[in-house]
Amino acid sequence: MTFAEILKEMRLKLRLSQPACAAHLGVSRRTLQYWEAGEARHIPHVLMQEGALARLISTLPTDADQNGS
């Protein structure tokens, strides 16, 4: 999967709108749109991509959260 595909899949899994996701990641809505469209010229560094995914992953519920533990 590409970064664009993973990012969009995670955003949808978290039920975040593009503006809400962009705010959570600390980027503009337009930047998020470029990222999801796979327009690499607007993705400055791989580390920024990895940081964005890490921030989204940290918001995903854990197994314990889902099981009420």
Sequence and secondary structure as in RCSB ss.txt:
>XXXX:A:sequence
MTFAEILKEMRLKLRLSQPACAAHLGVSRRTLQYWEAGEARHIPHVLMQEGALARLISTLPTDADQNGS
>XXXX:A:secstr
  HHHHHHHHHHHTT  HHHHHHHHTS HHHHHHHHHT GGG   HHHHHHHHHHHHTTS  HHHHTT 
